[in-house]
Amino acid sequence: MGHPEIDNRTPFAVAPLFVADEQGRPIVSTLVKATLEVDAGGKVRIAVQQEEPCLAGAYYGEPGKNSVRREPEVAFCKPGTDCVLQGHAVSSRPATQVDVGFRVGSLTKIARCTGDRVWEPGLLGARSSAPIPFERIPLVYERAFGGWDRTPEKEEHHQYEPRNPCGVGFVGKKGRPLPGAPLPNLEDPRDPLTSQTGRCEPVCFGFTGHHWQPRAKFAGTFDAAWEKERAPRLPKDFDRRFFLAASPGLSSPAHLRGDEAVVVIGCTKEGRWEFQLPGIAPPRCEVALRSGRTEHLQTAFDTLIVDADARQVVLMWRAFVVLPQGPHDVRAIRITAERLPERA
């Protein structure tokens, strides 16, 4: 089978993805990925180096053990727009606490970043040590509440926080609190961890894992009936909201336009970084089939990644079409886009 001709008339990276939908029907999904540079004053330009689609994903360490830096870009669609902030909590001088804020349009999230602390024994139980001053702390789920508790002797009693298995501070029902155990750096200022066996919301701004809650509940039921009647198709109760991978509260229920205001607080030396998304018209895709028919697809803006360290922004658009038989049906794909910002 010959590969389809890709006629990319945009300055962005493009990848066709041949997969199956929930019904097992063959589809082709087109991913358009734009990398932009944004200076401290909010000027947006097209980056010289465009980030390629990352189908396998990328992690802050070992896959399955560490948090996700780049969600595997294999979803054929998303029912809304994921908004992700990456970088560090930054203080211009050593401080023990910095508030980090991220706003895209009407979506807002705030986290309080506190310097490293550990649980110390006290007369009335364990208490937090004084936080250590810091200048930079990474905004990763490893610094939020969660993690594994493997203190019980029996492995069957080991537990993890299903909302963030790679965090810190979690003690299971049969676990043993340990002196010197770390507290989370990232917390909701309205819901901090107040005791060594307590619970709080894992707070971060990055991608969540596909097996984390509450995302995993949308994957559907993979039981014996599924294995017997539907495998390898997706379960009957699969929900496309599973493809939304942003931190809770940072996925819009409908697609954003791409011209929203963005505000980042506490992640740059200026303290506040704000800009307007450039309002790029959603790229159009033409899928020419070997039958002679051409499918005209309008992509949807479904992923925004703001990298405060690099001063870069990544936007992604997707569209898909059901194919008569399979990948060999596609002869060529052409992608065009309008209202582009200047090049860097």
Buried (B, 14 or more C-beta within 10 A) or exposed (E): EEEBEEEBEBBBBBBBBBBBBBEEBBBBBBBBBBBBBBEEEEEBBBBEEBBEBBEEBEBBEEEEEBBBBBBBBBBBBBBBBBBBBBBBBBBEEEBBBBEBBBBBBEBEBBBBBBBBBBBEEEEEEBBBBEBEEBBEBBBBBBBBBBBBBEBBEEEEBBBBBBBBBBBBBBBBEBBEBBEEBBBBBBBBEEEBBEEBBEBBBBBBBBBBBBEBBEBBEBBBEEEEEBEEEBEEBBBEEBBBBBBBBBBBBBBBEEBBEBEBEBEBBBBBEEEEBBBEBBEBBBBBBBBBBEEEEEBEBEBBBBBBBBBBBBBBBBBBBBBBBEBEEBBBBBBBBBBEBEEBBEEB
